[in-house]
Amino acid sequence: MNDFAFLLLMGQPAGSTQGKGNTWVTLIPLLLLFVVFYFFMIRPQMKKQKDMTNYRNSLKKGDKVITNGGIYGRITEIKDNYVMLDAGGDVKLKVDKSALLKDPASEEQS
């Protein structure tokens, strides 16, 4: 118990600058970590999202697409937030634009 009280009462000398330089040493690795996360995770994801938004806005009647659920179809009608797909036969589907993916088969032919 005596040793613990001695350690508590012992403080840093008044003229010590030990704590002032440590803030930069602590902040630099954190800033570097943020920069790495930005360039390797955040920025590529934003670019991919921007490309998909441009793709969805450039869709036109007759394009082949795939939905997130795996349904292949051809666009028959386009509105602001949704498209009408012809899934084959007499099947017509109303699908939200955000659920559309690029058809890899149509990319290979282009």
N, C-alpha and C positions, 0 to 999 in steps of 0.2 A: 504494500500500500504506500509505503514511504517513497519508493521509486516512482510510482505513478504520479504522486503529488509533485515530486521534484521535476518530472518531465513537463507537467502542466505549467508549473511556475517558470520554467526555463523558457524564455521566448527568444525571438531573433533580436540581434543587436539593433539599435535605433538607426544606424547608418547602413544597414544591409540592403543591397539591391538585388537580392536573389530572386524575388518574385516578379520583377519587372521584365526581365528578358524571357521568361518562360511563356508569356502569352503568345508571342510570335512563334515560338517553337511548337506550341500546341495548335495554333490556328493554321499554319502552313500545311500540315498533312490533311487537315479537314478540308481546306480549300482545294488541294490537289485531288482529293477523293471526289469532291463535287464535280470538278472539271472532267475527270475520267467518266463518271456516271453520265454527265451531260453528253459527251461526245460518243460514248459507246452504247448508251441506252435510250436517253430521252430524244436526242436529235434524230437518230434513224427512225424511231417510232413516229415522230412528228412528220418526217418526210414520207413514210409509208402511208400515213393517214391522209396527207395532202394529195398523194398520187391516187388513192382510192376515191377521194372526193372529186377530183378532176375526172376520173374515169366514169363515175356515176353521173356526173353532169354532162358528159359527152355522149351518153347512150342515145341511140336512135332506133327507130322502128326497124325490126328485122335482125337486130343483133342477138347473138347467142350468149346466154348467161347461165350461171349456176347460182342457186340460192345457198345460204348458209346451211340449210337442211339437206343439201345434196340433190335438189331437183333441177334438172336441166330443162331449159325452155328457150323460146324465141320471143322477143318483145313484140307485142302487137299494138300497144298503146302506152303513152308516157304522160304522166301528170306531174305535179310539183313534188309530191312525197311518195308516190307509188307508181308501179308499172303493172300492166296486164301481160301475163305470160301465156303463151300457147305451149302446153306441156305435152302435146301429142294427142291425137284423136279429137274428142270434143272437150278436152279438159282445158279450162281457162282459169288462171290463178291471179289474184290480186296480191302483189307482193310489195312490201315497203322497200324503197331504194337502198336503205342501209343494210338490207339483208342480201344484196347482190354481190357476187364475186365474178372475176373474169373467168371466161371459159378457156381452159388451156388448149382445147382442141382448135378453137377459132384463132388463138394466138399463133399456133404452129402453121396454119394455112396462110396467114397474113404475111 
